[in-house]
Amino acid sequence: MPELIRILLPVLPNDNKDFFYKGYIDNSDHNCVTIFITTYANSPKIFKTKPLKENIIYGCSSDNVFDKKHMKIENWLITNRNEYPQINSLIIKGKPKTDADCILMLYDYNKVRNSETISNSDDYFSTLQGLIHKDAGDHYNNVCESSFKNNNWFTSSMLVQHVYNYIYLLKWLWKSVRNKKRVSIKQGNLLSAILVDVILGYLFLQLVISSKKDLGVLLMGVLENLVNLMYSLLKWLMGAPAGLKLNNAFNKMLGKYFLYHVELWWLFIDVSGEKLDVILHLYQYLGYLGFTFQAAIISDMICLATFHSYCIYVYAARLFNIQISGLKALLRLFVGRKYNPLRGGIDSCEYTNQELFVGTVAFTILLLLLPTTVMYYIVFTMFRVLSLAVQYVLAKIIYTIQTLPFYIIVLWVSQSPKLAGNIFIEEVKGDKNTSSLILKVKLYNKSFQDLMKNFRPPVYVSKHIEWRNIVSNIFTGKQIV
């Protein structure tokens, strides 16, 4: 059975000059020998005079007879200068391969060398690219992206978390560019996103500063409106909201308790109003770093402005959870069961008449007070979910800006060889006399969706919200953090 040899040869320039090339022989596949031609030049200086490695092959593309007797070369390949070259001579380890079945694959050298989208699963094409980078001295070492550690102590502040993420991205960018000695697609995406972020931040900040109204007065007005809205809402709940008849005494007690917290919060804002200038100056200076910093500051200001409603939500959620847990426990009393904390299960139990009487009274009290608690719980849970939704939208805006594919768009429009990753092979000519098959390798740009997925910078969403857990916590009365 004839030996099968696969030769990957670059497409040479269309001129009448002779070209000399160098490559490597891969014998790892027992069924096929693969020859990678990775370097070519129009001068024989590419040949080395010192002892050669066994897996290195040299050759030339010429219509003239090339004298190589004075060179100590065991591996040699000679082709002619046709558009689709034919193999004139192939010698491996000093033995001519005249009876071998050869497959000659012509590839675009520049596209294979500059492409960043050739997958490692493309077998010998990824090997070919690695050998080309090795001979060309390109720094294409992979930079390991360290896992991002999200510290719990600052997750409540989106600004602090965003600053931490930003420092992490800058460190990753610096290490990647320093190790690779170039700007790859991922780094280009991040640099273009940072540029767009700074431009958007500057424009938005100029729009805010150019407003004739004082920003501090405007912010105090917004806070005052929020407090008045909360005050009016509590007054409405203390009456007969939506025509519901609630427990009057319990309703008044809860309303006055929550109103006291709102008044305390407004007193705190009034006292600290003079410090707003410091916050606004901080917003102005950090705003020049980009729109993402402004969005993070706005998110933290929303948390600060809605702190009083959050406190009321925590009280209402805790009270609702206690009542639900109490009703569950008292329901077991009527069927002669109780919860065993040691086993973590339900056991049978016999209750006395006195215990049943007390349990019935407690169950009735909790059940009649539940509608009043549910009303406050529903209203302030909606405030809490709305606040989390706004923070989540801001976090998504930050993430979207930092992953904008402007660099990919520029490369896509300019048809850059960096995006050439889809490989197509077509047969162009076969020579029955020499038992050789000539194939042409074409590289096309990958789809925009694949580029977006595979070349996104290591950016993380600052605010993670699991909506399933939130829905579950709403029905059970567990606190939504």
Buried (B, 14 or more C-beta within 10 A) or exposed (E): EEEBBBBBBBBBEEEEEBBBBBBBBBEEEEEBBBBBBBBBEBEEEBBBEEEBEEEBBBBBBBEEEBEBEEBEBBBBBBBEBEEBBBBBBBBBEEEEBEEBBBBBBBBBBEBBBBBBBBBEEBEBBBBBBBBBBEBEEBEBEEBEEEEEEEEEEEBEBBBBBBBBBBEBBEEBBEBBBEBBEEBBBBBBBBBBBBBBBBEBBBEBBEEBEEEEEEBBEEBBEEBEEBBEEBBEBBEEBBEEBEEEEBBEEBBEEBBEEBBEBBEEBBEEBEEEBEEBEEBBEEBBEBBEBBBBBBBBBBBBBBBEBBBBBBBBBBBBBBBBBEBBEBBEBBEBBEEEBBEEEEEEEEEEBEBEEEEEEBBEEBBEBBEEBBBBBBBBBEBBBEBBBEBBEBBBEBBBBBBEBBBBBBBBBEBBEEEBBBBBBBBEEEEEBBBEEBBBBBBBBBBEBBEEEBBEEBBBBBBBBBBEBEEEEBEEBBEEBBEBE
